[in-house]
Amino acid sequence: MPDRSSEALCVAVTGASGALGQALLRRWHQRGARLIALCHGDAPLALQDPEGRPIPLRQVRWQVGEEAALEPLLREVDVLVINHGVNVRGDCGADATACSLEVNALSAWRLLELFAAVARRREDGRRAEVWVNTSEAEIQPALSPLYEVSKRLLGQLLSLRAPELASRLRLRRLVLGPFRSALNPIGVMGADWVAGQILLQADWDWGLIIVTPNPLTYVLMPLASLGRWAYVSLLRRA
Ligand SMILES: NC(=O)c1ccc[n+]([C@@H]2O[C@H](COP(=O)([O-])OP(=O)(O)OC[C@H]3O[C@@H](n4cnc5c(N)ncnc54)[C@H](OP(=O)(O)O)[C@@H]3O)[C@@H](O)[C@H]2O)c1
């Protein structure tokens, strides 16, 4: 993780009012981070620590398609967690397709590129981090065709752009199995436990962070990442 021993890290999380977004913000608060909650909705976000005290955070409204408006804010961010997502389940219509691609894949990719551009212009010498929550649906069925298509696209885009972006940013891919949330009410894991495991693996400086009860993912995801890396490296022009 970025080293700022004398100052609190500034952490921004998209999808902040969702189950994992809130859990990550609480965990980062325990580590003394300055928090920015990026929310697409209007509802005020109020979080409390385990003792019931309010957690200080700055809530910023953003919209898919208007990522560029976040540029000034991103200049002060050390760790950006791209976590927002939507699951239209069995809906395979044109609107659901557009929404899934925009929210799950394209807005995340635009934020990634924007943050990399901001990181390149940084003059303080600090290396920023971006964590991209792609999901186990990158390589496993999720019983939701558009969720799988859009998350796979995000995963592929991340693999495609990683070699170039990694020179400016520390990239971490979050590959998570089912946890309980509005997006997946029957998930087997708890969002808070998942958030704890994510931060633990980030402490170990792992770029591929996997949290799932499915043992196959621990085998298939590194293989898929390696295969994509080899393919992109072979074909990529300098
Ligand atoms: N739950 C699972 O089983 C599971 C498994 C693997 C990966 N994931 C991924 O984990 C991430 C967090 O999901 P979650 O399970 O915590 O779900 P969640 O509670 O539904 O949170 C998702 C959040 O994404 C934001 N969002 C939704 N629609 C949006 C839109 N149109 N534009 C911008 N933001 C939008 C919302 O936060 P704001 O209102 O604050 O913007 C929403 O609360 C997602 O990327 C999801 O795909 C989930």
The ligand as an SDF file (V2000), in Angstrom:
LIG
                    3D

 48 52  0  0  0  0  0  0  0  0999 V2000
  -22.4410   -9.2790   -3.9020 N   0  0  0  0  0  0  0  0  0  0  0  0
  -21.7220  -10.1890   -4.5520 C   0  0  0  0  0  0  0  0  0  0  0  0
  -21.9680  -11.4000   -4.4630 O   0  0  0  0  0  0  0  0  0  0  0  0
  -20.5770   -9.7590   -5.4090 C   0  0  0  0  0  0  0  0  0  0  0  0
  -19.6670  -10.7250   -5.8370 C   0  0  0  0  0  0  0  0  0  0  0  0
  -18.5810  -10.3220   -6.5860 C   0  0  0  0  0  0  0  0  0  0  0  0
  -18.4140   -9.0020   -6.8980 C   0  0  0  0  0  0  0  0  0  0  0  0
  -19.3410   -8.0960   -6.4970 N   0  0  0  0  0  0  0  0  0  0  0  0
  -19.1080   -6.7050   -6.8880 C   0  0  0  0  0  0  0  0  0  0  0  0
  -18.9020   -5.9390   -5.7290 O   0  0  0  0  0  0  0  0  0  0  0  0
  -19.2780   -4.5760   -5.9900 C   0  0  0  0  0  0  0  0  0  0  0  0
  -20.1320   -4.0610   -4.8530 C   0  0  0  0  0  0  0  0  0  0  0  0
  -21.3490   -4.7640   -4.9090 O   0  0  0  0  0  0  0  0  0  0  0  0
  -22.2710   -5.0640   -3.6460 P   0  0  0  0  0  0  0  0  0  0  0  0
  -22.4960   -6.5160   -3.6300 O   0  0  0  0  0  0  0  0  0  0  0  0
  -21.7590   -4.3680   -2.4330 O   0  0  0  0  0  0  0  0  0  0  0  0
  -23.6370   -4.4580   -4.1730 O   0  0  0  0  0  0  0  0  0  0  0  0
  -24.5310   -3.2470   -3.6830 P   0  0  0  0  0  0  0  0  0  0  0  0
  -24.7250   -3.2760   -2.2200 O   0  0  0  0  0  0  0  0  0  0  0  0
  -25.7430   -3.2880   -4.5670 O   0  0  0  0  0  0  0  0  0  0  0  0
  -23.6180   -2.0020   -4.0730 O   0  0  0  0  0  0  0  0  0  0  0  0
  -23.4060   -1.6150   -5.3950 C   0  0  0  0  0  0  0  0  0  0  0  0
  -23.3460   -0.1110   -5.4310 C   0  0  0  0  0  0  0  0  0  0  0  0
  -22.9940    0.3110   -6.7470 O   0  0  0  0  0  0  0  0  0  0  0  0
  -23.5260    1.6050   -6.9320 C   0  0  0  0  0  0  0  0  0  0  0  0
  -24.3160    1.6580   -8.1640 N   0  0  0  0  0  0  0  0  0  0  0  0
  -25.4140    0.9260   -8.4600 C   0  0  0  0  0  0  0  0  0  0  0  0
  -25.9360    1.3410   -9.6340 N   0  0  0  0  0  0  0  0  0  0  0  0
  -25.1400    2.3470  -10.0760 C   0  0  0  0  0  0  0  0  0  0  0  0
  -25.1590    3.2010  -11.2030 C   0  0  0  0  0  0  0  0  0  0  0  0
  -26.1190    3.1130  -12.1400 N   0  0  0  0  0  0  0  0  0  0  0  0
  -24.1840    4.1290  -11.3340 N   0  0  0  0  0  0  0  0  0  0  0  0
  -23.1990    4.2260  -10.4020 C   0  0  0  0  0  0  0  0  0  0  0  0
  -23.1530    3.4740   -9.2910 N   0  0  0  0  0  0  0  0  0  0  0  0
  -24.1030    2.5500   -9.1430 C   0  0  0  0  0  0  0  0  0  0  0  0
  -24.4410    1.9360   -5.7600 C   0  0  0  0  0  0  0  0  0  0  0  0
  -23.7230    2.7260   -4.8200 O   0  0  0  0  0  0  0  0  0  0  0  0
  -23.9010    4.3340   -4.7290 P   0  0  0  0  0  0  0  0  0  0  0  0
  -25.3560    4.6020   -4.5850 O   0  0  0  0  0  0  0  0  0  0  0  0
  -23.1050    4.7090   -3.5390 O   0  0  0  0  0  0  0  0  0  0  0  0
  -23.3550    4.8920   -5.9910 O   0  0  0  0  0  0  0  0  0  0  0  0
  -24.6780    0.5850   -5.1530 C   0  0  0  0  0  0  0  0  0  0  0  0
  -24.9710    0.6410   -3.7850 O   0  0  0  0  0  0  0  0  0  0  0  0
  -19.9490   -4.5840   -7.3680 C   0  0  0  0  0  0  0  0  0  0  0  0
  -19.0340   -4.1720   -8.3600 O   0  0  0  0  0  0  0  0  0  0  0  0
  -20.2840   -6.0560   -7.5710 C   0  0  0  0  0  0  0  0  0  0  0  0
  -20.3560   -6.3840   -8.9290 O   0  0  0  0  0  0  0  0  0  0  0  0
  -20.4020   -8.4330   -5.7630 C   0  0  0  0  0  0  0  0  0  0  0  0
  1  2  1  0
  2  3  2  0
  2  4  1  0
  4  5  1  0
  4 48  2  0
  5  6  2  0
  6  7  1  0
  7  8  2  0
  8  9  1  0
  8 48  1  0
  9 10  1  0
  9 46  1  0
 10 11  1  0
 11 12  1  0
 11 44  1  0
 12 13  1  0
 13 14  1  0
 14 15  2  0
 14 16  1  0
 14 17  1  0
 17 18  1  0
 18 19  2  0
 18 20  1  0
 18 21  1  0
 21 22  1  0
 22 23  1  0
 23 24  1  0
 23 42  1  0
 24 25  1  0
 25 26  1  0
 25 36  1  0
 26 27  1  0
 26 35  1  0
 27 28  2  0
 28 29  1  0
 29 30  1  0
 29 35  2  0
 30 31  1  0
 30 32  2  0
 32 33  1  0
 33 34  2  0
 34 35  1  0
 36 37  1  0
 36 42  1  0
 37 38  1  0
 38 39  2  0
 38 40  1  0
 38 41  1  0
 42 43  1  0
 44 45  1  0
 44 46  1  0
 46 47  1  0
M  CHG  2   8   1  16  -1
M  END
$$$$
